């Protein structure tokens, strides 16, 4: 199964492609085209039985925002990006794939829930995301695809998580809580960096065990909060994840309606090869 962080790649497309790419009504089209090209390329290379794309709900705070006011604070989104984020789930659906988006949850949570579902049925999952928090999902059945440079992706399994962070995938939320995460505005433990966080987890196994041994007494509650925030919610609601057959012709019709003609041509080529 292919699981994609929609917001992650839509953002990359929006900032990586010219703003001169327009769709019908002189509205922005770069994020749509870039995300669509990524989706099609990944589908062709991985040939999954099903595709799920997870999305954030930007206008509703999640439980993480309510629990920690500074979480992801200061992030700004251009109106044209928001507009394209709103219509991209429709494009994904026209391709014959499914989306997961629900108030109070982040795209990350749907990735975790989909992986848990796929592993439970004995299947393998490929998770495409630029968010390293997803390293906690790496297992013998699940591989993380992380963009490293234009057009190239790095495959991350348990071995690569150990090499990069010095911890096991299941320790990643504890690692983030201790090290901190500037992008999410999580401060971490005072005076603890990546090496220190890995060393503590190597010694104690978990953040909770370190706290039980008297470490970080004055920060204990905050560190537990940071770990909770960094942990993806595997109980996030999911649509049906049964096998899918791509509907490239419907997606092409939508691209033509948007006057994104080169994208429509690419989709038409896929129709001919089916």
N, C-alpha and C positions, 0 to 999 in steps of 0.2 A: 504494500500500500504506500502511496506517495502522500505525504502530509506537508503542507506548505504554510509558512507564516506570510499571509497575504500582505499585511502592512509593511513588513520588513522589505519585501522585494518591490512593492509599489513605491515606497520611499526612495529606494535606490534608483529605480527607473526615473522617477520624477526629477531627482537631482542629477542624474547622469545623462539624460537626453535633452536635446534643445527644446526650449519653450516654444519654438516656432512650429512644432508639431501640433496641429489643431484638428479638432473634430467639428462636426456640424454645429452651426451657430457660433463659430469662432470661439469655441470652448477648448480648454486644454485637452491634449491627447497623448502627451509623452509618457505619462505614467501608465496609461492603458496599453499603449503599444509596447513599451519596455517590459511590463509585467506579462503581457500576452506572449511575447517572443520567448521570455524565460520559461513560462508554463509549457509552451509547445516543445521547446528544446528538451526540457526535462522529461516530458511525457515520452518523447521519441527515444530518449536514451535509456530510460528506466523501464518502460513498458509495464506500468503497474496495473493491478487488477481494479484499483479504484483510486480516486484522488479526492482529498479533502483539503480545503483552504480555510484557515482560521483567520478571523478578523477582529480587531478591536472595535469597541463602541465608544467613539471619542466624546460624545456629548453626555455621557453618564459616568460618574465616578465608580470605580470598582471598590471592592472591600479593602483592597490594599490602600487606595487613596483615602478612604475613610479612617483607616487605622493609623496611617502615618501621613500627615498633611504635606510633608516635603517630597513625598514619593513622585518622581518624574516631574517635579515642578519646573516651570520655566520653559516647557516645550511649546513651540509655536508652529502652527501649520498654515501654509498659504491657502487662501480660499480655493485656488485651482486644484491643489492637491486634495483637499477635502472633497471637492466635487467629484474627482475621479475615484477616490476611495469609496464614495457612495455608489457609483455605478459599476465598479469592477466585480462585485459579487454577482451581478446580473450577467456579465460576460462569462464568468466561470460556470454559472448554471446553464447558459446556452451552449457551452462546450460539452455538457452532459455530466459535469462533475458536481460535487456538493460543497456548500459553504457552511461554516459554523460561526454564528455571530449572535451574541446575547448580552443585554445590559448587565453590567456587573462583572463580566469576565473579560480577560484579555486573550488575544490570539494564542499566547503561550499555553493557556489552560486547555484550549481545544487540541493543541498538539499533544499534550500529555495524555488527555483522555483518549484520543484516537490511537496513540501508541499502546496504551494499556489494553484497549479493546482488541487491537490487532495481535498483540502478544498473547492474549488470553485464548485466542482461537488458533494459536500456533503459527501465525503468519509473521512475515518480516516487514519492517517499516523503514522507509527513507524519509527523514525529516529535513526539509530545506528551510533554513533560517539563518539570519545574520546575528542572532542573539545567542551569546555563549551560555546564557542560563540553561539553554536546551541541552548542554552537555550532560545534565543530570539524567537525560533520557537514554543515553548510549547504553547498549547492551549487546549480547551476542545476537539478538534478533533485530536490533534497531541501530541504524547508522545515521549520523547527522551530516548533512551536506552544508558546508559553510562557504560563502563566497570569499575568495582571497584576492582576486584581481579580475579585471574585465574578462568575462567569459569563462573563468576558471573556478572550480569548486574543490574544496578539500573534504575528504571523507574522514569523519571522526567516529571512532569506536572507543571502547573502554581503554584500549592500549594508548590511543592518542590523548585521551583525557588524562591518563596517568602521566604521560610524557609532558603535557603542557602545564598541568596544575599540580601534579604530585599527589593527587588524591583519586579515590575511586568515584565513578559517576554518582553513586548514591550519596557521597559526601559533598557534592557540589553546593547544595543550599547552605550547609554549614560553613563551607569555604567562603561563599559570598558574604554570609553574615559576619564572619571574622575579618575578611579582607576589605569588605565594603564594595560598592558598585557606584562609581561616579555618575554613570549615565542614568541610573535610577535614583540618584541622590541618597543612597544608603551609606552612612558614614563608616560602618564597620567598627571593630574594636580599636580603641586608642593605641596607636603605636604598632599596629599589626599590619604587615603588608602580605603579599602573596606567599613569600617563602615562610614567613612566620605562621601564617594560617595553615599551610600544608604541614609544617612541623608539628603544630599543636594537634592536628587531626591524626597525624601519624602516631603521635604519642597517646592520645586519649580516645581516638576512634570517632567520637561525635562531639559536637558542641555541648550537648547536655551533659556528657560525662566529664568534660573539662570544667563546666560550671559546678558539677557535683564535687569536684576536687578542689573547689575554692578559687578557681580562676575567674577573673573579671566580676567580682562580687557586686561592684557598684553599677556595672553595665549589664547585668544578667538579663533583666527584663527586656531591655532594648535589643540585645543580641538575639533573644528568642523571637522578638517581633521581626527583626531583619530576616532571620531564617524562614519564618512563616511567609513573609512577603516573597522571598526568593524561591519558594517551593511551588512548582506548577500544580494546579488543581486537577487531578485526574478524574474528578467527579463532574466536570463541566458537561453540560448537555450536548449531545451529538445527534445529528440526523442519521438516517439509515446509511450504513457503510457497506451495502451489498455491492457485488460486481457491477461495473458500469461499461457502457459502450459509448465512446465519444460521438457527439453530434456536431461535427465540424461544419456542416452546412448551415445549421441554425446560427452558429457563432459567426460564420461568414456573412450571413444576412444581417446580423446586428452590426458588424464592422462596416458593411456597406451603408447601413442606415446612418451610422456615425460619420460616414465619408472618410473612413480610415482605409483607403483603397489598397495600400500595400499589405496591410494586415489581412484584408479580405482575400487577396491573391494567395497569400501563404496558406490560409485556411482552405481555400478552394483546391490547392495542390494536395492537401491532405485528404480531401474528399475523393479525389481521383485515385489515390493510392490505396483507399480502403477496399 
